[in-house]
Amino acid sequence: MAIQWFPGHMNKAKKAIAERVPDIDVVIEMLDARLPASSANPMLAQLTRNKRALKILNKQDLADPQVTRLWLEHYNGLANTRALALDAGDRAPAQKLIAACRELVPHRGGLDKPLRVLICGIPNVGKSTLINTMTGRRVAKTGNEPGITKAQQRILLADDFELFDTPGMLWPKILVEEGGYNLAASGAIGRNAMDEEEVALVLLGYLMRRYPDALCQRYKLDSIEGWQDIDALEAIGRKRGAMLGGGRVNIQKAAEVVLTDFRSGATGHITLERPEEWTVWLKAARELEARRQAERAAREEARKGKAAE
């Protein structure tokens, strides 16, 4: 199943960002540390190309610290890019953020040349919470549902540092299927655009491969050796009392348990992708898309040929 979610207000956000970008010095992109590449917006990369970039891996307290280090190395190795990891317990995010931006654009600063920064991110990545923490007051709406912020706003973090907030934005077509599932598991996708049972099964499949001990510990499972994802989901349902009549497992309720536990960090410090995995997924997705486009082109040519006969 391909997961896609692009409400109308996100298209407005795209237009607003495109209008703002020419005057911006640095673009901060908030990423989910549990899925850094899946939560990186390719449409934003197109809109802001040639701009200095600061990648914030947020929610690092929920992610696998060893994998977070791999992602920081990856992003810090890119040209004109810096990367930082933050979490809810960080008491001085504004100072870190401002310092990193000034390093990227050292020639900007002072009242005559204020540093202008745009902050972007997917829905529910924690951007509004970070802004409120940095300013020490509630200037951005927060919530655990995607799509809370729907308008731009300008925030002065220092006399010569202007931060422009934008609504959370996804992109019209999620190319990498694994990325779509990861976004859905994180809560970035609206519930009406996904099948929670299917997302939970994909999530469990990854956890069984990469984090079997954490999975067994969380749900008090003796062993998952030889299991399929549905076996794990049913076992979790029984452990958590998600049952229907006749001893049947309520799969929907079990899926909700799995997703809620992952999103809250109850399952453990989990990251759903590594740089080398993403490289493989992206290559496969691009090859599949190229084949689909070639097939569509061939069908269109055949249609035109029949019409001309």
Backbone as CSV, one residue per row, in Angstrom:
resi,resn,N_x,N_y,N_z,CA_x,CA_y,CA_z,C_x,C_y,C_z
1,MET,0.850,-1.208,0.000,0.000,0.000,0.000,0.875,1.242,0.000
2,ALA,0.635,2.157,-0.926,1.365,3.421,-0.958,0.667,4.427,-0.050
3,ILE,1.412,5.011,0.886,0.840,5.968,1.830,1.089,7.381,1.320
4,GLN,0.028,8.147,1.147,0.126,9.527,0.676,-0.814,10.391,1.499
5,TRP,-0.374,11.625,1.820,-1.240,12.539,2.582,-0.769,13.958,2.320
6,PHE,-1.591,14.745,1.609,-1.202,16.110,1.243,-2.435,17.001,1.276
7,PRO,-2.912,17.365,2.494,-4.093,18.232,2.601,-3.871,19.583,1.939
8,GLY,-4.963,20.295,1.696,-4.895,21.569,0.988,-4.008,22.603,1.654
9,HIS,-3.992,22.649,2.997,-3.193,23.675,3.652,-1.706,23.461,3.426
10,MET,-1.293,22.217,3.083,0.123,21.967,2.817,0.547,22.588,1.489
11,ASN,-0.361,22.623,0.535,-0.046,23.281,-0.734,0.145,24.781,-0.514
12,LYS,-0.656,25.359,0.395,-0.484,26.768,0.746,0.866,26.995,1.411
13,ALA,1.274,26.039,2.255,2.568,26.145,2.925,3.700,26.129,1.903
14,LYS,3.574,25.292,0.893,4.582,25.229,-0.164,4.736,26.581,-0.852
15,LYS,3.616,27.207,-1.187,3.665,28.511,-1.854,4.275,29.567,-0.936
16,ALA,3.934,29.522,0.352,4.463,30.503,1.298,5.977,30.368,1.449
17,ILE,6.456,29.135,1.491,7.901,28.902,1.605,8.606,29.400,0.353
18,ALA,8.048,29.110,-0.814,8.664,29.547,-2.071,8.790,31.064,-2.130
19,GLU,7.797,31.770,-1.595,7.841,33.234,-1.594,8.867,33.773,-0.601
20,ARG,9.072,33.053,0.508,9.961,33.528,1.563,11.429,33.226,1.281
21,VAL,11.712,32.135,0.588,13.074,31.626,0.427,14.086,32.643,-0.106
22,PRO,13.760,33.486,-1.095,14.782,34.402,-1.625,15.429,35.301,-0.568
23,ASP,14.719,35.614,0.510,15.246,36.511,1.540,15.875,35.761,2.715
24,ILE,15.952,34.444,2.627,16.408,33.619,3.748,17.894,33.284,3.620
25,ASP,18.597,33.278,4.771,20.021,32.927,4.793,20.248,31.450,5.106
26,VAL,19.471,30.916,6.034,19.629,29.521,6.459,18.252,28.869,6.543
27,VAL,18.174,27.629,6.094,16.943,26.852,6.217,17.177,25.757,7.252
28,ILE,16.389,25.812,8.313,16.440,24.758,9.325,15.356,23.744,8.996
29,GLU,15.756,22.493,8.861,14.763,21.440,8.650,14.738,20.536,9.874
30,MET,13.579,20.487,10.512,13.384,19.606,11.655,13.116,18.195,11.150
31,LEU,13.927,17.255,11.600,13.762,15.858,11.226,13.444,15.036,12.472
32,ASP,12.789,13.933,12.277,12.527,13.001,13.366,13.746,12.086,13.473
33,ALA,14.435,12.104,14.604,15.660,11.317,14.763,15.422,9.826,14.590
34,ARG,14.166,9.383,14.723,13.859,7.963,14.545,13.726,7.592,13.074
35,LEU,13.554,8.600,12.199,13.412,8.366,10.762,13.913,9.592,10.003
36,PRO,15.207,9.887,10.101,15.733,11.145,9.541,15.498,11.313,8.047
37,ALA,15.759,10.281,7.263,15.602,10.420,5.816,14.135,10.406,5.407
38,SER,13.336,9.553,6.046,11.909,9.507,5.729,11.236,10.831,6.038
39,SER,11.727,11.547,7.065,11.111,12.818,7.467,11.747,14.023,6.793
40,ALA,12.707,13.789,5.884,13.307,14.883,5.109,12.462,15.118,3.864
41,ASN,12.043,16.352,3.660,11.108,16.680,2.594,11.837,16.963,1.280
42,PRO,11.718,16.093,0.266,12.399,16.335,-1.012,11.889,17.583,-1.718
43,MET,10.620,17.930,-1.503,10.079,19.145,-2.103,10.737,20.378,-1.487
44,LEU,11.006,20.332,-0.170,11.695,21.428,0.499,13.110,21.581,-0.045
45,ALA,13.765,20.446,-0.305,15.118,20.492,-0.858,15.135,21.217,-2.204
46,GLN,14.102,21.010,-3.015,14.017,21.697,-4.302,13.748,23.189,-4.117
47,LEU,12.859,23.509,-3.183,12.491,24.911,-2.958,13.649,25.724,-2.397
48,THR,14.529,25.081,-1.630,15.575,25.817,-0.901,16.982,25.475,-1.366
49,ARG,17.126,24.913,-2.554,18.468,24.543,-3.015,19.352,25.792,-3.090
50,ASN,20.635,25.564,-2.828,21.669,26.609,-2.782,21.627,27.430,-1.494
51,LYS,20.722,27.095,-0.580,20.688,27.760,0.721,21.448,26.919,1.741
52,ARG,22.063,27.581,2.719,22.713,26.864,3.810,21.642,26.118,4.619
53,ALA,22.018,24.925,5.098,21.019,24.080,5.749,21.492,23.628,7.127
54,LEU,20.565,23.660,8.079,20.790,23.108,9.406,19.758,22.015,9.623
55,LYS,20.230,20.794,9.800,19.342,19.660,10.034,19.264,19.414,11.542
56,ILE,18.053,19.478,12.083,17.827,19.218,13.502,17.193,17.842,13.646
57,LEU,17.923,16.915,14.247,17.367,15.592,14.515,16.674,15.662,15.870
58,ASN,15.379,15.914,15.807,14.603,16.099,17.033,14.138,14.748,17.587
59,LYS,13.756,14.739,18.838,13.291,13.529,19.529,14.401,12.489,19.633
60,GLN,15.652,12.960,19.798,16.749,12.010,19.899,16.633,11.133,21.145
61,ASP,15.885,11.595,22.143,15.698,10.792,23.350,14.852,9.549,23.084
62,LEU,14.140,9.516,21.943,13.342,8.353,21.572,14.087,7.441,20.592
63,ALA,15.182,7.914,20.036,15.890,7.204,18.974,17.050,6.371,19.523
64,ASP,17.562,5.516,18.664,18.737,4.699,18.974,19.967,5.603,18.903
65,PRO,20.667,5.849,20.013,21.774,6.810,20.002,22.900,6.451,19.038
66,GLN,23.169,5.165,18.867,24.234,4.773,17.938,23.870,5.115,16.495
67,VAL,22.612,4.927,16.150,22.178,5.245,14.786,22.084,6.756,14.605
68,THR,21.701,7.478,15.648,21.678,8.944,15.568,23.065,9.479,15.232
69,ARG,24.097,8.907,15.832,25.471,9.335,15.524,25.797,9.110,14.052
70,LEU,25.330,7.995,13.496,25.563,7.729,12.069,24.906,8.790,11.196
71,TRP,23.694,9.195,11.570,22.982,10.202,10.778,23.634,11.582,10.919
72,LEU,24.101,11.918,12.104,24.794,13.198,12.282,26.060,13.242,11.435
73,GLU,26.798,12.140,11.408,27.994,12.073,10.561,27.614,12.235,9.094
74,HIS,26.529,11.603,8.705,26.078,11.689,7.313,25.762,13.131,6.923
75,TYR,24.944,13.809,7.722,24.532,15.167,7.364,25.677,16.174,7.509
76,ASN,26.506,16.003,8.526,27.633,16.924,8.696,28.693,16.744,7.612
77,GLY,28.626,15.645,6.887,29.543,15.425,5.773,29.085,16.059,4.473
78,LEU,27.868,16.625,4.458,27.351,17.272,3.264,27.823,18.726,3.190
79,ALA,27.941,19.253,1.975,28.395,20.630,1.786,27.357,21.616,2.312
80,ASN,27.846,22.694,2.937,26.979,23.794,3.416,25.876,23.319,4.348
81,THR,26.172,22.275,5.125,25.168,21.688,5.996,25.749,21.415,7.375
82,ARG,24.946,21.688,8.390,25.282,21.319,9.761,24.131,20.484,10.292
83,ALA,24.427,19.651,11.288,23.396,18.819,11.892,23.555,18.797,13.399
84,LEU,22.439,18.871,14.105,22.398,18.801,15.555,21.302,17.833,15.968
85,ALA,21.467,17.222,17.133,20.425,16.376,17.699,19.882,17.046,18.958
86,LEU,18.576,17.086,19.080,17.922,17.705,20.237,16.871,16.757,20.782
87,ASP,16.439,17.023,22.008,15.333,16.268,22.575,14.551,17.165,23.525
88,ALA,13.485,16.611,24.078,12.593,17.405,24.917,13.268,17.924,26.174
89,GLY,14.356,17.269,26.589,15.027,17.694,27.810,16.103,18.736,27.601
90,ASP,16.323,19.148,26.368,17.361,20.136,26.090,16.925,21.501,26.613
91,ARG,17.717,22.074,27.528,17.326,23.325,28.196,17.777,24.584,27.462
92,ALA,18.685,24.441,26.509,19.186,25.643,25.834,19.213,25.443,24.318
93,PRO,18.088,25.066,23.710,18.102,24.818,22.265,18.340,26.071,21.442
94,ALA,17.886,27.231,21.933,18.041,28.462,21.154,19.506,28.794,20.935
95,GLN,20.316,28.671,22.004,21.739,28.986,21.874,22.430,28.065,20.881
96,LYS,22.107,26.771,20.931,22.714,25.815,19.997,22.305,26.124,18.561
97,LEU,21.036,26.406,18.393,20.513,26.666,17.060,21.103,27.947,16.474
98,ILE,21.120,29.003,17.264,21.652,30.284,16.794,23.128,30.157,16.450
99,ALA,23.890,29.481,17.314,25.325,29.322,17.072,25.590,28.547,15.792
100,ALA,24.825,27.487,15.566,25.017,26.684,14.356,24.694,27.481,13.105
101,CYS,23.635,28.295,13.160,23.269,29.122,12.004,24.345,30.178,11.732
102,ARG,24.877,30.763,12.777,25.916,31.788,12.584,27.183,31.170,11.987
103,GLU,27.480,29.933,12.340,28.629,29.252,11.740,28.422,29.054,10.242
104,LEU,27.203,28.759,9.853,26.902,28.536,8.441,26.969,29.815,7.624
105,VAL,26.593,30.948,8.238,26.588,32.240,7.527,27.302,33.276,8.390
106,PRO,28.634,33.193,8.499,29.366,34.092,9.392,29.342,35.553,8.969
107,HIS,29.033,35.823,7.692,29.044,37.206,7.211,27.745,37.945,7.528
108,ARG,26.752,37.225,8.080,25.495,37.875,8.439,25.449,38.084,9.951
109,GLY,24.936,39.222,10.365,24.837,39.516,11.791,24.837,41.008,12.034
110,GLY,24.309,41.427,13.172,24.201,42.849,13.454,22.862,43.376,12.972
111,LEU,22.470,44.549,13.503,21.157,45.098,13.170,21.043,45.487,11.705
112,ASP,22.164,45.790,11.063,22.107,46.180,9.650,22.040,44.971,8.718
113,LYS,22.485,43.794,9.215,22.425,42.574,8.403,21.896,41.415,9.252
114,PRO,20.667,41.494,9.685,20.123,40.430,10.533,20.103,39.088,9.823
115,LEU,20.326,38.051,10.595,20.297,36.694,10.056,18.847,36.248,9.959
116,ARG,18.424,35.881,8.760,17.043,35.466,8.533,17.007,33.959,8.294
117,VAL,16.238,33.273,9.121,16.227,31.810,9.125,14.802,31.294,8.970
118,LEU,14.644,30.294,8.138,13.343,29.649,7.931,13.386,28.280,8.586
119,ILE,12.385,27.943,9.402,12.335,26.634,10.040,11.153,25.852,9.484
120,CYS,11.437,24.636,9.034,10.437,23.806,8.373,10.488,22.395,8.958
121,GLY,9.477,21.624,8.654,9.465,20.237,9.101,8.158,19.568,8.757
122,ILE,8.160,18.259,8.828,6.939,17.516,8.565,5.968,17.710,9.730
123,PRO,4.709,17.371,9.559,3.756,17.478,10.676,4.167,16.605,11.863
124,ASN,3.917,17.103,13.049,4.104,16.343,14.285,5.564,16.002,14.586
125,VAL,6.499,16.770,14.026,7.915,16.480,14.273,8.432,17.185,15.529
126,GLY,7.610,18.064,16.118,8.016,18.753,17.338,8.522,20.163,17.123
127,LYS,8.263,20.715,15.952,8.766,22.053,15.623,8.158,23.116,16.530
128,SER,6.857,23.085,16.693,6.193,24.099,17.521,6.634,24.013,18.978
129,THR,6.807,22.798,19.482,7.281,22.624,20.859,8.669,23.209,21.018
130,LEU,9.540,22.987,20.035,10.896,23.534,20.088,10.867,25.055,20.098
131,ILE,10.032,25.651,19.255,9.947,27.112,19.187,9.477,27.679,20.520
132,ASN,8.488,27.044,21.112,8.004,27.512,22.415,9.078,27.402,23.489
133,THR,9.877,26.337,23.426,10.976,26.174,24.384,12.034,27.252,24.190
134,MET,12.334,27.562,22.932,13.360,28.557,22.639,12.947,29.959,23.073
135,THR,11.684,30.267,22.907,11.223,31.625,23.220,10.799,31.775,24.674
136,GLY,10.570,30.647,25.336,10.134,30.707,26.724,8.677,31.083,26.888
137,ARG,7.926,31.023,25.790,6.496,31.325,25.864,5.785,30.574,24.745
138,ARG,4.483,30.502,24.848,3.708,29.724,23.877,3.365,30.592,22.677
139,VAL,4.267,30.583,21.689,4.027,31.364,20.473,3.565,30.485,19.326
140,ALA,3.697,29.171,19.484,3.290,28.238,18.429,2.360,27.194,19.021
141,LYS,1.303,26.871,18.295,0.371,25.856,18.747,1.031,24.481,18.689
142,THR,0.731,23.651,19.694,1.286,22.305,19.730,0.170,21.293,19.887
143,GLY,0.480,20.060,19.511,-0.489,18.985,19.660,0.105,17.702,19.122
144,ASN,-0.517,16.556,19.450,0.017,15.277,18.977,-0.682,14.791,17.721
145,GLU,-1.389,15.680,17.051,-1.988,15.369,15.752,-1.286,16.202,14.681
146,PRO,-1.045,15.634,13.493,-0.386,16.395,12.434,-1.236,17.536,11.925
147,GLY,-0.572,18.613,11.491,-1.276,19.714,10.842,-1.791,20.775,11.788
148,ILE,-1.154,20.957,12.963,-1.620,21.951,13.925,-1.305,23.372,13.449
149,THR,-0.040,23.618,13.065,0.351,24.947,12.598,-0.078,25.119,11.142
150,LYS,-0.819,26.184,10.857,-1.318,26.374,9.487,-0.987,27.749,8.912
151,ALA,-0.149,28.537,9.601,0.197,29.862,9.095,1.642,30.195,9.460
152,GLN,2.257,31.065,8.666,3.612,31.518,8.952,3.602,32.524,10.101
153,GLN,4.728,32.598,10.811,4.890,33.655,11.791,6.371,33.975,11.940
154,ARG,6.646,35.215,12.301,8.022,35.699,12.470,8.324,35.797,13.961
155,ILE,9.463,35.230,14.372,9.857,35.185,15.775,11.259,35.755,15.904
156,LEU,11.449,36.690,16.831,12.748,37.303,17.047,13.449,36.571,18.182
157,LEU,14.490,35.781,17.849,15.227,35.044,18.872,16.369,35.871,19.444
158,ALA,16.843,36.838,18.678,17.866,37.790,19.123,17.644,39.064,18.318
159,ASP,18.322,40.149,18.706,18.107,41.417,18.012,18.393,41.316,16.520
160,ASP,19.335,40.429,16.165,19.707,40.301,14.752,19.480,38.886,14.229
161,PHE,18.488,38.198,14.812,18.207,36.823,14.393,16.701,36.646,14.268
162,GLU,16.219,36.584,13.033,14.788,36.444,12.760,14.482,35.015,12.313
163,LEU,13.541,34.407,13.002,13.138,33.039,12.690,11.722,33.061,12.121
164,PHE,11.562,32.480,10.962,10.252,32.409,10.312,9.733,30.976,10.394
165,ASP,8.635,30.791,11.126,8.027,29.475,11.284,7.087,29.209,10.112
166,THR,6.949,27.942,9.757,6.061,27.551,8.656,5.222,26.350,9.097
167,PRO,4.086,26.132,8.465,3.279,24.954,8.805,4.009,23.661,8.450
168,GLY,3.678,22.589,9.182,4.240,21.290,8.836,3.801,20.882,7.444
169,MET,4.740,20.329,6.685,4.437,20.062,5.276,5.020,18.722,4.837
170,LEU,4.181,17.898,4.235,4.638,16.703,3.549,4.767,17.035,2.060
171,TRP,4.834,16.037,1.225,4.989,16.283,-0.204,3.977,15.422,-0.954
172,PRO,3.604,15.835,-2.184,2.487,15.191,-2.877,2.648,13.697,-3.121
173,LYS,3.872,13.234,-3.362,4.069,11.812,-3.646,5.250,11.287,-2.849
174,ILE,4.979,10.341,-1.958,6.040,9.709,-1.177,6.615,8.581,-2.024
175,LEU,7.833,8.764,-2.503,8.432,7.845,-3.470,8.861,6.536,-2.823
176,VAL,9.502,6.628,-1.659,10.045,5.438,-0.987,8.961,4.825,-0.102
177,GLU,8.525,3.633,-0.446,7.428,2.996,0.291,7.770,2.824,1.767
178,GLU,8.997,2.405,2.058,9.409,2.231,3.454,9.327,3.553,4.205
179,GLY,9.646,4.636,3.519,9.554,5.952,4.136,8.132,6.324,4.484
180,GLY,7.186,5.956,3.626,5.784,6.220,3.907,5.308,5.489,5.153
181,TYR,5.700,4.232,5.277,5.329,3.470,6.465,5.976,4.049,7.722
182,ASN,7.224,4.485,7.619,7.898,5.065,8.779,7.220,6.365,9.217
183,LEU,6.847,7.184,8.251,6.119,8.416,8.572,4.793,8.105,9.260
184,ALA,4.098,7.114,8.748,2.823,6.733,9.347,3.019,6.212,10.772
185,ALA,4.060,5.410,10.977,4.325,4.869,12.312,4.642,5.976,13.301
186,SER,5.275,7.042,12.840,5.676,8.135,13.731,4.522,9.049,14.113
187,GLY,3.430,8.993,13.345,2.297,9.873,13.602,2.253,11.087,12.710
188,ALA,3.094,11.141,11.669,3.139,12.302,10.774,2.034,12.270,9.723
189,ILE,1.405,11.119,9.554,0.361,10.943,8.545,-1.004,10.928,9.235
190,GLY,-1.973,11.612,8.656,-3.321,11.596,9.207,-3.892,10.182,9.226
191,ARG,-4.683,9.870,10.252,-5.203,8.507,10.414,-6.076,8.074,9.249
192,ASN,-6.727,9.041,8.616,-7.621,8.694,7.505,-6.863,8.324,6.243
193,ALA,-5.549,8.474,6.247,-4.748,8.194,5.050,-3.933,6.912,5.185
194,MET,-4.188,6.127,6.235,-3.396,4.911,6.412,-4.235,3.810,7.053
195,ASP,-3.769,2.597,6.896,-4.343,1.422,7.536,-3.455,1.108,8.733
196,GLU,-3.946,1.368,9.938,-3.109,1.208,11.126,-2.642,-0.226,11.324
197,GLU,-3.453,-1.188,10.958,-3.036,-2.581,11.085,-1.830,-2.872,10.191
198,GLU,-1.901,-2.397,8.955,-0.800,-2.631,8.020,0.469,-1.918,8.474
199,VAL,0.327,-0.676,8.950,1.492,0.073,9.427,2.117,-0.627,10.632
200,ALA,1.279,-1.110,11.543,1.794,-1.810,12.722,2.532,-3.088,12.328
201,LEU,2.033,-3.799,11.341,2.695,-5.024,10.886,4.066,-4.722,10.282
202,VAL,4.147,-3.673,9.472,5.440,-3.286,8.892,6.407,-2.862,9.996
203,LEU,5.912,-2.087,10.956,6.745,-1.664,12.085,7.252,-2.875,12.861
204,LEU,6.371,-3.819,13.147,6.781,-5.015,13.879,7.813,-5.824,13.099
205,GLY,7.650,-5.881,11.790,8.628,-6.596,10.978,10.023,-6.019,11.135
206,TYR,10.109,-4.689,11.159,11.418,-4.045,11.330,11.954,-4.279,12.739
207,LEU,11.100,-4.137,13.731,11.529,-4.350,15.112,12.000,-5.787,15.326
208,MET,11.351,-6.733,14.698,11.759,-8.134,14.833,13.138,-8.376,14.243
209,ARG,13.478,-7.618,13.187,14.796,-7.773,12.571,15.884,-7.013,13.328
210,ARG,15.567,-5.784,13.741,16.593,-4.905,14.296,16.586,-4.810,15.825
211,TYR,15.416,-4.933,16.426,15.300,-4.732,17.878,14.479,-5.844,18.535
212,PRO,14.844,-7.098,18.295,14.045,-8.197,18.864,14.033,-8.203,20.393
213,ASP,15.165,-7.859,21.017,15.221,-7.868,22.486,14.293,-6.813,23.081
214,ALA,14.288,-5.616,22.486,13.414,-4.546,22.979,11.952,-4.946,22.834
215,LEU,11.631,-5.611,21.729,10.259,-6.043,21.483,9.826,-7.084,22.519
216,CYS,10.690,-8.056,22.757,10.361,-9.105,23.726,10.246,-8.528,25.136
217,GLN,11.125,-7.593,25.463,11.093,-7.010,26.803,9.827,-6.192,27.021
218,ARG,9.443,-5.408,26.032,8.276,-4.554,26.178,7.002,-5.366,26.376
219,TYR,6.867,-6.458,25.606,5.609,-7.203,25.629,5.728,-8.553,26.348
220,LYS,6.865,-8.736,27.040,7.071,-9.948,27.842,6.871,-11.213,27.004
221,LEU,7.551,-11.223,25.860,7.518,-12.373,24.967,8.772,-13.207,25.198
222,ASP,8.605,-14.499,25.357,9.760,-15.364,25.634,10.679,-15.460,24.426
223,SER,10.101,-15.584,23.249,10.886,-15.704,22.022,10.011,-15.366,20.827
224,ILE,10.631,-14.769,19.812,9.897,-14.496,18.573,10.562,-15.196,17.393
225,GLU,11.458,-16.119,17.695,12.181,-16.822,16.640,11.211,-17.587,15.739
226,GLY,11.351,-17.378,14.445,10.503,-18.062,13.475,9.132,-17.440,13.287
227,TRP,8.867,-16.331,13.979,7.552,-15.696,13.879,7.449,-14.823,12.635
228,GLN,6.207,-14.636,12.177,5.883,-13.611,11.193,5.353,-12.393,11.934
229,ASP,5.236,-11.270,11.223,4.763,-10.050,11.883,3.364,-10.218,12.484
230,ILE,2.494,-10.964,11.798,1.142,-11.160,12.317,1.154,-11.988,13.601
231,ASP,2.118,-12.909,13.728,2.242,-13.693,14.956,2.552,-12.778,16.128
232,ALA,3.458,-11.831,15.897,3.826,-10.889,16.961,2.647,-9.996,17.326
233,LEU,1.912,-9.520,16.314,0.782,-8.632,16.579,-0.297,-9.349,17.388
234,GLU,-0.570,-10.585,17.038,-1.574,-11.351,17.772,-1.122,-11.633,19.203
235,ALA,0.158,-11.940,19.377,0.678,-12.200,20.721,0.590,-10.952,21.587
236,ILE,0.886,-9.803,20.998,0.791,-8.533,21.735,-0.657,-8.257,22.118
237,GLY,-1.578,-8.541,21.200,-2.989,-8.356,21.496,-3.423,-9.196,22.688
238,ARG,-2.971,-10.438,22.743,-3.333,-11.310,23.869,-2.722,-10.805,25.168
239,LYS,-1.450,-10.370,25.100,-0.788,-9.870,26.303,-1.480,-8.633,26.855
240,ARG,-2.002,-7.797,25.953,-2.613,-6.534,26.366,-4.139,-6.619,26.515
241,GLY,-4.697,-7.795,26.384,-6.133,-7.945,26.579,-6.983,-7.378,25.462
242,ALA,-6.399,-7.233,24.270,-7.157,-6.742,23.107,-7.843,-7.926,22.449
243,MET,-8.943,-8.348,23.043,-9.599,-9.575,22.612,-11.047,-9.334,22.201
244,LEU,-11.507,-10.203,21.303,-12.901,-10.237,20.885,-13.522,-11.533,21.414
245,GLY,-14.786,-11.736,21.136,-15.435,-12.971,21.558,-14.836,-14.187,20.888
246,GLY,-14.926,-15.313,21.567,-14.423,-16.559,20.998,-12.917,-16.678,21.016
247,GLY,-12.255,-15.877,21.839,-10.801,-15.954,21.950,-10.049,-15.339,20.786
248,ARG,-10.743,-14.567,19.967,-10.082,-13.924,18.823,-9.430,-12.613,19.250
249,VAL,-8.284,-12.310,18.624,-7.561,-11.072,18.925,-8.194,-9.909,18.162
250,ASN,-8.353,-8.790,18.836,-8.804,-7.552,18.190,-7.574,-6.913,17.540
251,ILE,-7.383,-7.213,16.275,-6.163,-6.782,15.576,-6.041,-5.261,15.541
252,GLN,-7.153,-4.549,15.361,-7.110,-3.088,15.323,-6.608,-2.532,16.649
253,LYS,-7.126,-3.035,17.755,-6.693,-2.563,19.073,-5.227,-2.915,19.315
254,ALA,-4.814,-4.104,18.901,-3.415,-4.502,19.063,-2.500,-3.583,18.256
255,ALA,-2.940,-3.223,17.036,-2.149,-2.313,16.202,-2.010,-0.947,16.870
256,GLU,-3.094,-0.468,17.470,-3.052,0.824,18.165,-2.070,0.786,19.334
257,VAL,-2.010,-0.342,20.032,-1.053,-0.500,21.142,0.376,-0.395,20.620
258,VAL,0.659,-1.108,19.543,2.019,-1.111,18.972,2.434,0.287,18.534
259,LEU,1.547,0.986,17.844,1.877,2.317,17.346,2.020,3.323,18.489
260,THR,1.130,3.258,19.457,1.195,4.171,20.602,2.482,3.964,21.390
261,ASP,2.864,2.711,21.605,4.085,2.421,22.355,5.327,2.913,21.620
262,PHE,5.343,2.747,20.302,6.498,3.248,19.533,6.573,4.759,19.602
263,ARG,5.461,5.435,19.381,5.455,6.899,19.343,5.830,7.518,20.682
264,SER,5.462,6.869,21.765,5.758,7.409,23.096,7.158,7.047,23.581
265,GLY,7.812,6.117,22.897,9.125,5.661,23.331,9.065,4.489,24.293
266,ALA,7.869,3.976,24.572,7.728,2.873,25.517,8.392,1.597,25.011
267,THR,8.486,1.431,23.699,9.116,0.238,23.130,10.621,0.254,23.332
268,GLY,11.197,1.427,23.501,12.636,1.561,23.671,13.206,2.609,22.733
269,HIS,14.513,2.721,22.721,15.200,3.679,21.840,15.312,3.045,20.453
270,ILE,14.436,3.445,19.570,14.284,2.797,18.263,14.509,3.805,17.137
271,THR,15.271,3.404,16.135,15.394,4.167,14.887,15.040,3.233,13.741
272,LEU,14.191,3.686,12.848,13.617,2.818,11.820,14.404,2.773,10.517
273,GLU,15.538,3.463,10.467,16.331,3.440,9.237,17.761,3.866,9.532
274,ARG,18.656,3.323,8.759,20.062,3.668,8.825,20.475,4.270,7.481
275,PRO,21.547,5.066,7.435,21.919,5.690,6.153,22.073,4.690,5.012
276,GLU,22.712,3.550,5.298,22.926,2.577,4.223,21.612,1.929,3.787
277,GLU,20.670,1.743,4.709,19.362,1.203,4.345,18.631,2.179,3.437
278,TRP,18.659,3.445,3.816,17.943,4.440,3.020,18.497,4.518,1.606
279,THR,19.805,4.387,1.450,20.413,4.413,0.118,19.843,3.298,-0.757
280,VAL,19.710,2.110,-0.185,19.159,0.970,-0.925,17.691,1.198,-1.252
281,TRP,16.917,1.656,-0.273,15.480,1.887,-0.493,15.254,2.944,-1.568
282,LEU,16.018,4.020,-1.498,15.846,5.121,-2.448,16.207,4.686,-3.864
283,LYS,17.281,3.939,-4.011,17.676,3.450,-5.335,16.593,2.566,-5.929
284,ALA,16.068,1.647,-5.116,15.012,0.748,-5.601,13.756,1.528,-5.978
285,ALA,13.410,2.537,-5.163,12.208,3.333,-5.432,12.356,4.125,-6.727
286,ARG,13.521,4.689,-6.957,13.757,5.454,-8.184,13.702,4.547,-9.412
287,GLU,14.264,3.355,-9.304,14.224,2.421,-10.428,12.792,1.997,-10.732
288,LEU,12.008,1.747,-9.684,10.607,1.366,-9.871,9.823,2.505,-10.504
289,GLU,10.052,3.719,-10.043,9.358,4.878,-10.609,9.733,5.089,-12.074
290,ALA,10.998,4.862,-12.417,11.430,5.008,-13.808,10.724,3.982,-14.699
291,ARG,10.585,2.758,-14.187,9.880,1.725,-14.967,8.416,2.097,-15.147
292,ARG,7.804,2.598,-14.089,6.393,2.997,-14.184,6.203,4.123,-15.184
293,GLN,7.087,5.087,-15.173,6.981,6.198,-16.123,7.173,5.708,-17.556
294,ALA,8.115,4.772,-17.743,8.348,4.229,-19.083,7.112,3.467,-19.567
295,GLU,6.484,2.718,-18.644,5.277,1.970,-19.010,4.126,2.912,-19.346
296,ARG,3.995,3.996,-18.573,2.932,4.976,-18.864,3.165,5.633,-20.218
297,ALA,4.435,5.961,-20.488,4.763,6.586,-21.767,4.452,5.638,-22.927
298,ALA,4.763,4.352,-22.725,4.502,3.372,-23.778,2.999,3.226,-24.025
299,ARG,2.227,3.206,-22.937,0.772,3.104,-23.090,0.212,4.328,-23.795
300,GLU,0.744,5.492,-23.478,0.271,6.718,-24.117,0.599,6.721,-25.608
301,GLU,1.793,6.241,-25.940,2.174,6.164,-27.352,1.267,5.187,-28.101
302,ALA,0.968,4.061,-27.440,0.081,3.078,-28.076,-1.321,3.663,-28.261
303,ARG,-1.778,4.415,-27.278,-3.107,5.042,-27.382,-3.150,6.018,-28.543
304,LYS,-2.095,6.828,-28.645,-2.044,7.807,-29.740,-1.987,7.098,-31.095
305,GLY,-1.246,5.967,-31.141,-1.141,5.234,-32.385,-2.485,4.686,-32.846
306,LYS,-3.273,4.166,-31.886,-4.600,3.642,-32.213,-5.533,4.761,-32.667
307,ALA,-5.398,5.908,-32.007,-6.270,7.036,-32.353,-5.980,7.549,-33.747
308,ALA,-4.714,7.403,-34.193,-4.332,7.930,-35.500,-4.710,6.985,-36.641
309,GLU,-5.033,5.726,-36.282,-5.356,4.742,-37.350,-6.720,5.049,-38.001
